[in-house]
Amino acid sequence: MKIPIYHIDAFTGTLFAGNPAAVCPLERWIDDATMQSIAAENNLAETAFLVRSGVGFDIRWFTPETEVDLCGHATLASAHVIFSELEPGRHAVTFASKSGPLSVTKDDDLLALDFPTRPPKPFESAEDFAQILGRAPSEVWKASEFLAVFDSAEHVRSLQPDIAAVRELARRSKCHGVIVTAPDGEVDFVSRFFAPLAGITEDPVTGSTHCTLVPYWSKRLSKKQLHALQVSPRGGELFCEDAGDRVIIAGRAVTYLQGTIEV
């Protein structure tokens, strides 16, 4: 069986930055074990699998170790493949996913994701975070991930967390990982994301964490339009909007590679 594969750098306008994702369009669903093996072989943060469904597509996402219920950068990458390769000239697509319908629209080179919001709640038991992260956050919140807030963007950039401890915290708390964030003078906020339980030590750029970051920063800064940077070593840029029960997360994407998998 031959499966097309595209390697896309998402949330960046230049190659070798942003978050790389693999996109595999399928004629029909294949078994879960094979999709998981392909994702492990790709060894990227996410591999997205697409199957056409009416005018839209069904989508599923796999890390090298597990399937996840929501992924921003691989959805952005999938839309980029549809708009640039599968259906050139198209400017909107809706994906059916385990997190409900997810639409992506294209305006010039900017792709905008329409995702569900995941606002965090205050987390009281934050004593361990200074040891886990290497520095004490000023606040800790929790949604699908922990959200550790720092006073300085430099604090976020310089963090060297204990990854084994992050993994144990995520396992014990049944969450996806730990987001760290802070305000910044050049953009509204910066962030990083550590998800070793999913096989991702540090994610380069994470669309789904902005479902939590955007409502937090929108309320704190009293503004709906937000400009964000994820300050991982590769780095990425996101243009966001708090739309009530939805979050708009926009960014660019570029194609690095296309080919064929034989399984």
C-alpha positions in Angstrom: 0.0 0.0 0.0 1.3 3.4 -1.0 0.3 6.5 1.1 1.2 10.1 0.1 3.1 12.1 2.8 3.8 15.8 3.1 6.2 17.3 5.6 5.0 20.8 6.5 6.6 23.5 8.8 3.6 25.1 10.5 3.3 28.5 12.2 6.2 29.9 10.2 6.7 31.5 6.9 10.2 30.1 6.4 11.6 26.6 6.3 13.4 25.0 9.2 11.4 27.0 11.8 7.9 26.5 13.3 6.6 23.1 14.1 7.1 20.3 11.6 4.1 18.0 11.0 3.5 15.1 8.6 0.2 14.9 6.7 -1.0 11.7 5.1 -4.1 11.8 3.0 -5.9 8.4 2.8 -8.5 7.0 0.5 -10.1 5.3 3.5 -9.1 4.7 7.1 -6.4 2.1 7.8 -6.0 0.3 11.1 -4.9 2.3 14.2 -1.7 0.3 14.8 -0.4 1.1 11.3 -1.2 4.8 11.7 0.6 4.8 15.1 3.6 3.0 13.5 3.8 5.5 10.7 3.7 8.4 13.3 6.5 6.7 15.3 8.6 6.2 12.1 8.1 9.8 11.2 9.2 10.8 14.7 7.6 14.3 14.4 5.5 15.8 17.1 2.4 15.0 15.1 1.3 13.1 12.0 -2.2 13.9 10.7 -4.2 11.4 8.7 -7.0 12.7 6.5 -10.0 11.0 4.8 -12.3 12.9 2.5 -15.9 13.2 3.8 -18.4 15.0 1.6 -17.0 18.5 1.1 -14.7 18.3 4.1 -12.3 15.8 5.7 -12.1 13.6 8.7 -8.9 14.1 10.6 -6.9 12.2 13.3 -3.6 13.1 14.9 -0.9 10.8 16.3 2.3 11.6 18.2 5.2 9.1 18.1 3.5 7.4 21.1 -0.2 8.0 21.2 -3.3 9.5 19.5 -4.4 12.9 20.7 -7.8 14.6 20.6 -6.7 18.0 19.3 -3.7 19.4 17.5 -3.3 22.9 16.0 -0.1 22.8 14.0 -0.9 19.5 12.2 -4.4 20.8 11.4 -2.8 24.0 10.0 -0.4 21.8 8.0 -3.3 19.7 6.7 -5.2 22.7 5.5 -2.0 24.0 3.8 -1.7 20.6 1.9 -5.4 20.8 0.8 -5.1 24.5 -0.3 -1.8 24.1 -2.0 -1.7 20.5 -3.3 -5.0 18.6 -3.2 -7.4 21.4 -4.1 -5.5 24.5 -5.2 -7.7 27.6 -5.2 -9.8 26.5 -2.2 -9.9 28.9 0.7 -11.9 27.1 3.4 -12.2 23.6 4.8 -13.8 22.0 7.8 -12.4 18.9 9.5 -14.5 16.5 11.5 -12.4 15.5 14.6 -12.7 14.0 18.1 -12.9 17.6 19.3 -15.8 18.5 17.0 -15.8 20.4 13.7 -12.6 22.5 13.1 -12.6 25.0 10.3 -9.6 26.6 8.6 -9.8 29.6 6.3 -7.1 31.1 4.0 -6.4 34.8 3.6 -3.4 35.3 1.4 -0.7 33.3 3.1 -2.3 33.4 6.6 -4.3 30.3 7.7 -6.8 30.8 10.5 -7.9 27.9 12.7 -11.3 28.0 14.5 -10.9 25.9 17.6 -12.8 25.3 20.9 -11.7 27.4 23.9 -10.2 25.6 26.9 -10.1 28.3 29.6 -8.0 27.3 32.7 -9.0 27.3 36.3 -6.7 28.3 39.3 -4.7 25.4 40.6 -4.0 25.6 44.3 -1.5 22.8 44.9 1.5 24.5 43.2 4.3 23.7 45.6 6.1 21.3 43.4 6.4 23.5 40.3 9.5 25.4 41.4 11.4 22.1 41.6 9.9 20.6 38.5 10.5 23.7 36.3 13.6 25.1 37.9 12.0 28.3 38.9 8.8 29.2 40.8 6.0 30.5 38.7 3.8 33.4 40.0 0.6 31.5 39.2 -0.5 28.0 38.2 -3.7 27.2 36.4 -5.0 24.0 34.9 -7.1 23.0 31.9 -6.1 20.1 29.6 -2.6 21.1 30.5 -1.0 22.9 33.5 -0.4 26.6 32.8 2.5 28.0 34.8 2.7 31.8 34.6 6.0 33.8 35.0 6.7 37.5 35.3 9.3 37.7 32.6 9.7 36.3 29.1 13.3 35.8 29.9 12.3 33.4 32.7 10.3 31.4 30.2 13.1 31.3 27.6 15.7 30.2 30.1 13.7 27.4 31.9 15.3 24.0 32.0 12.6 21.8 33.5 13.1 18.3 34.9 11.5 16.4 32.0 11.1 13.2 34.0 9.3 15.1 36.7 7.1 16.8 34.1 6.2 13.3 32.8 5.3 12.1 36.2 3.3 15.2 37.0 1.3 14.7 33.8 0.8 11.0 34.4 -0.3 11.6 38.0 -2.6 14.5 37.1 -3.9 12.9 33.9 -3.1 16.0 31.8 -1.2 16.6 28.6 1.8 18.4 29.9 2.9 21.8 31.2 2.6 25.2 29.4 4.9 28.0 30.6 4.1 31.6 29.7 4.8 35.2 30.4 4.1 38.7 29.1 6.5 40.2 26.6 7.4 43.8 25.5 7.4 43.0 21.7 4.3 40.7 21.6 1.4 40.1 24.0 2.8 36.9 25.4 5.3 34.1 24.9 5.0 30.4 25.8 6.7 27.0 25.7 5.1 23.6 26.1 6.5 20.3 27.5 4.6 17.1 26.8 6.9 14.1 27.5 4.0 11.8 28.3 3.0 12.1 24.6 6.6 11.5 23.5 7.3 15.3 23.0 10.0 16.7 25.2 9.3 20.2 24.0 6.8 21.0 21.3 8.2 23.6 18.9 4.9 25.4 18.4 1.5 24.3 19.8 -1.8 25.5 18.4 -3.9 23.6 20.9 -2.3 25.1 24.0 -3.5 28.5 22.7 -7.0 27.3 23.3 -6.0 27.8 27.0 -3.4 30.7 26.6 -5.7 33.0 24.6 -8.6 33.1 27.1 -6.1 33.6 30.0 -4.2 36.4 28.3 -7.4 38.0 26.8 -8.9 38.4 30.2 -5.6 39.5 31.9 -4.7 42.1 29.2 -8.4 43.1 28.5 -8.0 42.6 24.7 -9.4 40.2 22.1 -6.7 40.3 19.5 -3.4 38.8 20.6 0.0 38.4 19.0 2.0 35.4 20.4 5.4 33.8 20.1 6.3 30.3 21.1 9.9 30.6 22.1 11.1 27.1 21.6 14.5 26.6 19.8 12.7 26.5 16.5 10.1 29.2 17.4 6.8 30.1 15.9 4.4 33.1 15.5 0.7 33.0 16.1 -2.0 35.6 15.6 -4.9 34.9 17.9 -8.4 36.1 18.8 -10.6 35.4 21.8 -14.0 34.7 20.2 -16.0 33.7 23.3 -16.4 29.9 23.2 -14.0 29.6 20.2 -10.4 30.7 19.7 -9.0 31.9 16.3 -5.4 30.8 15.9 -3.7 32.0 12.7 -0.3 31.3 11.2 1.6 30.5 8.1 2.9 27.2 6.7 5.5 26.0 4.2 6.1 22.7 2.4 9.5 21.0 3.1 9.0 17.6 1.5 6.5 15.4 -0.3 6.7 11.8 -1.1 5.2 8.3 -0.7 5.2 5.8 2.2 5.1 2.1 1.3 3.6 -0.1 4.0 
